[in-house]
Amino acid sequence: MATYETLLIHRPSPHIEVLTLNRPQALNAMNTQAGRELLQYFRAFDVYEEPDRRVIVLTGAGEKAFCVGADLKERQGMDDIAWKRQHEIFRAGRDAMLRVPIPIIAAVNGFALGGGCELAVLADLVVASESASFGLPEIKLGIMPGMGGTQRLPRRIGAARAKDMILTGRTVRAPEALAWGLVDRMVEPAYLMDEAVALATLISENAPISLRQAKKAIDRSLDLTLEAGFALEIECYNLLVASEDRREGVNAFNEKRKAQFRNR
């Protein structure tokens, strides 16, 4: 397993991997090193090399922040070329994260601002503490969201609400984010990781091939016509028919026992 300076990785169970942004002294702001390491982690993801890994929980170290976006102290004095080169690393990490075939849960503790908010909405599901807050304040700095915020956020909460956040740059607290659909589950801060891991466990108990195909069918159909989406769905479905896990699932149901999925 690779070693990182800005990330921590551990497995609370064989099927769940917790990926922690580990710069708490900087509120987990993303500097160039953190961007490179996130890119390395997601780009190296291989479901066949580690078939037992079924769900990722992404969180931030400490209680104050999930991630407050790009490290503006590092960006101070950057020329235009250096700024754009750094942002290319962040964008490549975004693309690599979106290509990960297994479910990703963001466990948001404290501030999720700028690129941190964008990281959260790149995840499949968002669990937040009651003290969490979300914002895209880039417009106040003379820039705008550039890691997918103008694309992913409207798809999650609707264009008008996304414009409310992006064009004002205001911060949205967890209860409002929950009401809007930006957050899927909200818990007391002390129970954040328990809730995120419990959700990951519930997901990981299902057939891993089915999880990957279902995620693929949802994600890839968002920009398709309904007819094309149906075609993609049946394509994904048919790939499961010949799997051992499909046979195991049906046998377990009829034998009134818990299925033992083997990822094949």
C-alpha positions as CSV (number, residue, x, y, z in Angstrom):
1,M,0.0,0.0,0.0
2,A,1.3,3.5,-0.9
3,T,2.3,5.9,1.9
4,Y,1.0,9.5,2.0
5,E,1.9,12.7,3.8
6,T,-1.6,14.2,3.7
7,L,-3.9,11.2,3.7
8,L,-4.6,8.5,6.2
9,I,-6.1,5.2,5.2
10,H,-7.5,2.5,7.5
11,R,-10.0,-0.4,7.3
12,P,-12.6,-0.6,10.1
13,S,-13.8,-3.8,8.5
14,P,-12.6,-5.9,5.5
15,H,-15.0,-4.3,3.1
16,I,-14.8,-0.6,4.1
17,E,-11.9,1.8,3.6
18,V,-11.8,5.1,5.4
19,L,-9.8,7.8,3.6
20,T,-9.0,10.8,5.8
21,L,-7.8,14.2,4.6
22,N,-5.0,14.7,7.1
23,R,-4.0,18.4,7.4
24,P,-6.0,19.4,10.5
25,Q,-3.6,22.3,11.2
26,A,-4.8,23.8,7.9
27,L,-8.4,22.8,8.3
28,N,-7.6,20.1,5.7
29,A,-7.1,22.7,3.0
30,M,-5.8,21.1,-0.2
31,N,-2.3,22.1,-1.1
32,T,-0.5,20.7,-4.1
33,Q,0.8,17.7,-2.2
34,A,-2.7,16.8,-1.0
35,G,-4.0,17.2,-4.6
36,R,-1.3,14.9,-6.0
37,E,-2.0,12.3,-3.3
38,L,-5.7,12.3,-3.8
39,L,-5.1,11.9,-7.5
40,Q,-2.6,9.1,-6.8
41,Y,-5.1,7.3,-4.5
42,F,-8.1,7.5,-6.9
43,R,-6.1,6.9,-10.1
44,A,-4.5,3.7,-8.6
45,F,-7.9,2.3,-7.6
46,D,-8.3,-1.2,-8.9
47,V,-11.3,-3.2,-7.9
48,Y,-9.7,-6.4,-9.2
49,E,-6.5,-5.9,-7.2
50,E,-8.4,-5.4,-4.0
51,P,-11.8,-7.1,-4.5
52,D,-12.7,-7.0,-0.8
53,R,-12.8,-3.2,-0.8
54,R,-16.5,-2.4,-1.4
55,V,-17.2,1.1,0.0
56,I,-15.0,4.2,0.7
57,V,-15.7,6.7,3.4
58,L,-14.1,10.0,2.8
59,T,-13.6,12.4,5.8
60,G,-11.4,15.1,7.3
61,A,-9.1,14.9,10.3
62,G,-10.2,16.8,13.4
63,E,-13.6,18.2,14.3
64,K,-13.4,21.7,12.7
65,A,-13.3,20.9,9.0
66,F,-13.9,18.3,6.4
67,C,-12.0,20.5,3.9
68,V,-11.9,24.2,3.4
69,G,-10.8,24.0,-0.2
70,A,-7.6,25.0,-1.8
71,D,-4.8,26.2,0.5
72,L,-4.8,30.0,-0.2
73,K,-1.6,30.5,1.8
74,E,0.2,28.2,-0.7
75,R,-1.5,30.0,-3.5
76,Q,-0.3,33.5,-2.3
77,G,2.0,34.8,-5.0
78,M,1.4,32.0,-7.5
79,D,1.6,33.2,-11.0
80,D,-1.2,32.4,-13.5
81,I,0.7,29.4,-15.0
82,A,1.5,27.8,-11.6
83,W,-2.2,28.4,-10.5
84,K,-3.5,26.6,-13.6
85,R,-1.0,23.8,-13.3
86,Q,-2.1,23.2,-9.7
87,H,-5.7,23.3,-10.6
88,E,-5.1,20.7,-13.3
89,I,-4.0,18.3,-10.5
90,F,-7.2,19.0,-8.6
91,R,-9.3,18.5,-11.7
92,A,-7.6,15.2,-12.6
93,G,-8.3,14.0,-9.0
94,R,-11.9,14.9,-9.5
95,D,-12.1,12.8,-12.7
96,A,-10.3,9.9,-11.1
97,M,-12.7,10.0,-8.1
98,L,-15.7,10.0,-10.5
99,R,-14.3,6.9,-12.2
100,V,-14.1,4.9,-9.0
101,P,-16.7,2.1,-9.5
102,I,-17.6,1.5,-5.8
103,P,-19.8,3.7,-3.6
104,I,-18.1,6.7,-1.9
105,I,-19.6,8.2,1.2
106,A,-18.5,11.7,2.4
107,A,-18.6,12.0,6.2
108,V,-18.6,15.8,6.7
109,N,-17.4,17.2,10.0
110,G,-17.3,21.0,10.3
111,F,-16.6,23.2,7.3
112,A,-16.9,21.9,3.7
113,L,-16.0,25.0,1.7
114,G,-14.9,25.6,-1.9
115,G,-13.2,22.5,-3.1
116,G,-14.1,20.8,0.1
117,C,-17.8,21.2,-0.7
118,E,-17.1,20.1,-4.3
119,L,-15.4,16.9,-2.9
120,A,-18.5,16.2,-0.8
121,V,-20.8,16.4,-3.8
122,L,-18.6,14.2,-5.9
123,A,-19.4,11.5,-3.4
124,D,-22.4,9.2,-3.9
125,L,-23.8,9.9,-0.4
126,V,-23.2,12.6,2.2
127,V,-23.5,12.1,5.9
128,A,-23.0,15.3,7.9
129,S,-22.7,16.3,11.5
130,E,-25.2,18.8,12.8
131,S,-22.3,21.3,13.1
132,A,-21.3,20.9,9.5
133,S,-21.6,23.7,7.0
134,F,-21.3,23.9,3.2
135,G,-20.3,26.8,1.0
136,L,-18.8,27.8,-2.4
137,P,-17.3,31.2,-1.6
138,E,-15.0,31.3,-4.6
139,I,-17.0,34.2,-6.2
140,K,-15.8,36.4,-3.3
141,L,-12.2,35.7,-4.3
142,G,-12.7,36.7,-7.9
143,I,-12.9,33.1,-9.2
144,M,-15.7,30.5,-9.3
145,P,-16.1,26.8,-8.5
146,G,-13.8,24.9,-10.8
147,M,-13.8,21.3,-9.5
148,G,-17.3,20.4,-10.6
149,G,-19.4,22.6,-8.3
150,T,-21.3,24.3,-11.1
151,Q,-22.1,20.9,-12.6
152,R,-22.6,18.4,-9.7
153,L,-24.4,20.8,-7.3
154,P,-27.3,21.7,-9.6
155,R,-27.7,18.0,-10.4
156,R,-28.0,17.3,-6.7
157,I,-30.1,20.2,-5.4
158,G,-31.5,21.9,-8.5
159,A,-30.2,24.9,-10.5
160,A,-31.9,27.6,-8.4
161,R,-30.6,26.5,-5.1
162,A,-27.1,25.9,-6.6
163,K,-27.2,29.5,-7.9
164,D,-28.3,30.6,-4.4
165,M,-25.1,29.1,-2.9
166,I,-22.7,29.9,-5.8
167,L,-23.8,33.4,-6.7
168,T,-24.0,34.6,-3.1
169,G,-21.0,32.6,-1.8
170,R,-23.0,32.1,1.4
171,T,-22.6,29.2,3.8
172,V,-25.4,26.7,4.3
173,R,-25.7,24.9,7.7
174,A,-26.3,21.2,7.9
175,P,-30.1,21.4,8.6
176,E,-30.7,23.5,5.5
177,A,-28.4,21.3,3.5
178,L,-30.4,18.3,4.6
179,A,-33.7,19.9,3.6
180,W,-32.2,20.8,0.2
181,G,-30.9,17.3,-0.5
182,L,-27.2,18.3,-0.4
183,V,-26.9,16.1,2.8
184,D,-28.5,12.6,2.9
185,R,-28.1,11.9,6.7
186,M,-27.4,14.3,9.6
187,V,-26.3,13.2,13.0
188,E,-24.8,14.6,16.2
189,P,-21.1,15.3,15.8
190,A,-20.0,12.5,18.1
191,Y,-21.8,9.9,16.0
192,L,-20.7,11.0,12.6
193,M,-18.2,8.3,11.8
194,D,-20.4,5.7,13.5
195,E,-23.2,6.7,11.2
196,A,-21.0,6.8,8.1
197,V,-19.5,3.4,8.8
198,A,-22.9,1.9,9.6
199,L,-24.2,3.1,6.2
200,A,-21.1,1.8,4.5
201,T,-21.6,-1.6,6.3
202,L,-25.2,-1.7,5.1
203,I,-24.1,-1.1,1.5
204,S,-21.1,-3.5,1.7
205,E,-23.3,-6.4,2.7
206,N,-24.9,-6.4,-0.8
207,A,-23.4,-8.1,-3.9
208,P,-20.3,-6.0,-4.9
209,I,-20.8,-6.6,-8.6
210,S,-24.4,-5.4,-8.2
211,L,-23.3,-2.3,-6.4
212,R,-20.8,-1.4,-9.1
213,Q,-23.3,-2.0,-11.9
214,A,-26.1,-0.1,-10.2
215,K,-23.8,2.9,-9.5
216,K,-22.7,2.8,-13.2
217,A,-26.3,2.7,-14.4
218,I,-27.3,5.7,-12.3
219,D,-24.3,7.9,-12.9
220,R,-24.0,7.3,-16.7
221,S,-27.7,7.8,-17.4
222,L,-28.0,11.3,-15.8
223,D,-27.3,13.0,-19.2
224,L,-29.1,10.4,-21.4
225,T,-32.6,10.3,-22.6
226,L,-35.0,8.0,-20.7
227,E,-34.9,5.5,-23.5
228,A,-31.1,5.5,-23.6
229,G,-31.1,5.1,-19.8
230,F,-33.3,2.1,-20.0
231,A,-30.9,0.5,-22.5
232,L,-28.0,1.2,-20.2
233,E,-29.9,-0.3,-17.3
234,I,-30.6,-3.5,-19.0
235,E,-27.0,-3.8,-20.3
236,C,-25.8,-3.5,-16.7
237,Y,-28.5,-5.9,-15.4
238,N,-27.6,-8.5,-18.0
239,L,-24.0,-8.6,-16.9
240,L,-25.2,-9.8,-13.5
241,V,-27.3,-12.7,-14.7
242,A,-24.4,-15.0,-15.2
243,S,-22.6,-14.1,-12.0
244,E,-22.0,-16.5,-9.1
245,D,-23.3,-13.8,-6.7
246,R,-26.6,-13.7,-8.5
247,R,-27.0,-17.4,-8.0
248,E,-25.8,-17.1,-4.4
249,G,-28.3,-14.4,-3.6
250,V,-31.3,-16.4,-4.9
251,N,-30.1,-19.6,-3.2
252,A,-29.6,-17.7,0.1
253,F,-33.1,-16.2,-0.1
254,N,-34.8,-19.6,-0.7
255,E,-32.6,-21.2,2.0
256,K,-33.5,-18.4,4.5
257,R,-29.8,-17.6,5.2
258,K,-27.5,-14.6,4.7
259,A,-25.9,-14.5,1.3
260,Q,-22.1,-14.9,1.2
261,F,-21.1,-12.9,-1.9
262,R,-17.8,-13.6,-3.4
263,N,-17.5,-10.7,-5.9
264,R,-17.8,-12.9,-9.0
